[in-house]
Amino acid sequence: MARTADYKPALAWFAALGSAWVFVLVTLGAFTTSIGAGMVFPDWPLSNGSVNPEGWLDDIAMFAEHSHRLTGTLMGLITIGLAAWLHVAEERAWVRRLGWWALGIVVVQGLLGGKRVLLDAMDMPGFDLSVGQLLRIPHGILAQVFFCVIFAIAAALSRTWSKPDPAPAVFSPRVRQLGAWCVALLFVQLTVAATMRHNGAGLAIPTFPLSTPEGGLLPATWDFRVGIHFLHRVMAGVLTVALLAYGHYLWRDRAVAGWMRWLLAGLLLLLGAQLTLGAYAVWSGRNPYITTAHVIVGCLMLALTFLLAFFTRSGSLGPVQPARA
């Protein structure tokens, strides 16, 4: 198969399928964490020694964890297929490299997930968490990196990106910089959120929007769990301001296309939903369904922000070059 730089519908749709499947994987992972089902099976890669453990369809904890393992396996197979397909069919070296990066990340993710189970009983000196429990944090963070890599591949293979454009869009430096900052801030926030969730700090400050029942702005007492929870709230405020500023300047930019305005509108709606879900997660005592929805909306926000930043920063690089003879 010859490598070409033109639009490849089948490959583009396969990459889009991979991007969509990430949401299924993240949803099940978030729900598993929310209900505390990460160690319902003490073995790995099998579950109770089987790929079809008895009773897993009837027990919500078993269903959540085993479904997460199955969807992770399928995600790995999708990523292997995508990397191989890109290697044989895609001319652009940077897109092929993204495919191999995605494959490397998904392998590491699988190992982290497995070691999280196998090392759950091993104590980590100086920490309240075991080695396995600590591994949940890089596992959650690396998932966000994989998220962006797979979306970058899907965007690069899309018709919008692939079709030749004699006059590629050039966005203002302010829009491009704000987009990059918003993606970076979302990564920081998601890292803080993963650390908070896996340290059981979701209710370290049990009131919202103020930090004490007496109406104090700052917590009355401090420890690591309270500090990471409070940082999550502060970062939410910083991100709100940054995303609103980004939306303002992007909407006014002459280079913005109609479909980008729809993405931006969706992002701002998600921002409102995320702030609401964050409040209700505290008010409900971390209801697992609300908490899971909070995680999913956060991932959707990262996806839309990354896609907008990806297109605005790369739009001035010019059209895809025609395939070499």
N, C-alpha and C positions, 0 to 999 in steps of 0.2 A: 504494500500500500504506500503510495507516494505521500510525502508530507506536503500539505498545502496550508495556506493562510486564509483561505476563503471560509465562509460560514458553513458549518457542518451541522445540519439539523439534528441528526441522531446523537452525535456526541454532545451537542449543547443540551438536549433534553435529558441525556443521561447525567450530565453534571448538575442540571437543575433538580433531578430526582435525588441525587446525593445531598444537595443543599436542603431539600425538604425533609429527607430522612433524618438529618441532624436534629430537627425539632422533635421528632418522635423520640429519639435517643435522649435528648436533654430533658424532655417532659418526664419520661420514666425514671431517669436518674434523679431529677429533682423530687419527684413524688416518693421515691425510695428513701431518700434522705429525710424528707419531711415526716414520714411515718416511722423513721428509725428502723428500717428493714434491711440495712446494708449487710448485716451479719446473720440473716435468717438461714443462709446456707454457709456452713463453716468450711466448705471445700471449694476448689476452683481448679480447672475451668469447668468441671461438671458441677451440677447442683444436687447434693445428696447422692453423688456418684452416678448421676443420670442426666441425659439431655432432656428427659421428660419426667422430672421428679413427681412422685405420687402426691396428689392433692394440691398441686401448685395453681390450678385453675379455680380452686374453691377457697383459698386463703389469700387475703388481700396483700399481706406482706410477702408471701412467697411469689404471688403473681407479679408484684412490682419488681422485685429483685431479679427473678428469672427472666421476665420480659426485657428488662434492661440488659441482661447478658445476651439474650438472643438478638435484640436490635443492635447491640454493639458488634456482634459477630457479623451481622448482615452489613453494617456500616463498613467494617473492615473489607468484606468481599467487594462492596461497591467501590471502595477506594482503590483496591488492587486493580479492578477492571478499568477504572478511570485513569490511573497512572499509566497502565500498559497501553491503553487506547491513545492517550496523549503522546506517548513515546513514539508510536508508529504513524500517527496521522497528523500531528500538529507541528507546523514549521517553526513557530516562535519558541526559541529556547527558553525564555523566561516562563512561559506557560507550562512547558514540559517540566521545568524545575519545580514549579509549584505543585505539580502532580506528585513528584517524588517526595517533596516536603510533606504533603498531605499523608502519603503512605507512611513515612517515617513517624509522623506524629500519632497516627492511629495505632501503630504498633506499640509505641511507648505508652499510649493511653491504655491499651489492653493490658500491658504488663503492670502499670500502676494500679489498675483496677484489681488485678489478680493478687498482687503483693499486698494490697490493702486488706484483702481477706486472709491471706496466709500469714501475715505478720501482725494480725490484730491482737494477739496475746503477748507480743514482745514489748516490754516496757521501754520507754525512751527516757533516759536519765534527765532530770531537770524539767520534765513536762508532765502535765496531768494526763495527756493523751498517749496512747500506745503508738508504736511505729506505724502500724496499719492505719490507725485513725489519723495520724499526721499526713499520711499519703493521700487522704481524701482532698486535701487543700491543693497540692499541685495537680491532682487529677481534675479538679474543677476548673483551675486556671487554664491548664493546657487545652481543655475543651473549647475555651473561647478563642484561643489561637487557631485551633483546627477549624472552628466556625468561620473565621475570617479567610483562611486559606481556601477553603472549599467554595466560599462565596466569590472570592477573587477569580477562581477558575471559571465558575459559572458565568460571571460577568464578562470575562475575557472571551468566552465562547459565544456570547449572546449575539443576536443579529445586530443590535445597536452598536456593539463594539466592532464586530467583524466586517461590517459593510464599509467599503472605501468611502471616504468623505473628503472632497477636495478642499473644504474649508472647515477643519475641525474646530470645535468650540474652545475658546480661551476664556477661562474664568479669572476673576480678579484675584490678586494675591491674598487679599483679606479673606475671601471665601475659601480659598484653598488652605490657608493656615488655620482658619477656624475649624474646618472639617477635620484636619489632622489632630488638632487639639481635642475636639470632641471625642474622636475615636480613642485617643490616649486616655482621656478622663474616664470614658466608659470602661476601659481595661482596668484602670485603677479601682474604680468602683466595684466592678465584678470581682476583682481580687479581694478587696475588703469584704465583700458580701460572702464569698466562699470561705474566707477565714472566720467570719462571724458565724455562719451557719454550722460549720464543722467543729466549732468550739462551743456549740450550744448557747450562743450569746444572743439569739433572736429576741429574747425577752429580758435581757440584762437590764434594759431600761423599760419597765412595763407600762409606761404612760406615753401618750403622744397627743399633741405635738410638743408639749413641755416635758421636762425630764424628771420631774418629781410630782407626787400627788398634791403637794402644796403649791405647785405652779412655778417651780424653779426652772430657769433656762438651762442651767448646768446640773449634772447629777450631784447628789449629796455626797456620795462616796465613789471612789474610783478603784478599779482594778483592770486587768487586761480585757476581760469580757465587756465591762462597761465602756472602756475606752474604744474598743473596736466597733461596738454598736454605735457610740456617739459619732465616731468618724464616718460611719456609713450614712448617718443622717446629715452630717455636714457636707459630705460629698454629694448627696442628693440635691442639696441647695445649690452647690457650685455647678453641678451638671445642668440643673434647670436653667440657670442664668446663661450658661454657655450654649445650650441647645436653642434657647429662644433667640439669642444673638445670632447664632448661625442661621437659623430659619429666617430671621429678618433680612440679613444681607444676601443669603442665597436667593430668596424670593425676588429681590430687587435686581439681581444680576441679569444683564441682558442675554447672557449666553445660556441661561437655564432653559431646558426643554420642558414641554408640557408634562411628560411622564415623570420628570424629576420633581415637578410641583406636587404631583400626586404622592410620590414617595415622601416628600417633605411634610405634606398634610398628614399622612399616615404616621409619620414619626412624632409629630406634635400631639396627635391624638393618643398615641401610645405613652407619651410622657405624662399626660394627664391621668391615664389609666394606671400607670406605674406608681405615681404618687398616691393615688387612692388606694391601690392594693397594699402598698407599704403601710399606710395608716391602719387599714383593716387587719393586716397581719398581726399588728400589735394589739388592736382592740379585741380581736377574736381569740387571743391567746395562742397565736400561731396555728390557726386552723390549717391542716395540711393541704387542702384544696386551694385556699387563698394563697398560701405560701408558694405552692407549685406554680400557680398562675403568675405570681410576682416574678419568679425565676424565668418563666417562659417569655413574659413581656420584656424583661430585661434583655433576653437574647434577641428578640425581635428588634428592639431598639438598636442593639449593636449591629445587627444585620443591615438595617436601613441606613444607619449613620455611616457604616463602612462602605456600602454601595454608593452613597452620595459622595463621600470623600474620595472614593476610588475613581469615579468618573470625573469629578471636578479637578482632581489633581492630575489625571492622565489625559484629559481631553485636549490639552495643548500639545501632546506628543505627536500628533499627526495620525493619519489613517494607517491601517494595516498595509504593509508593503505587499505587492503582488508576489505570488509564489515564484521562486527561481526555476528556471528551466532545468 
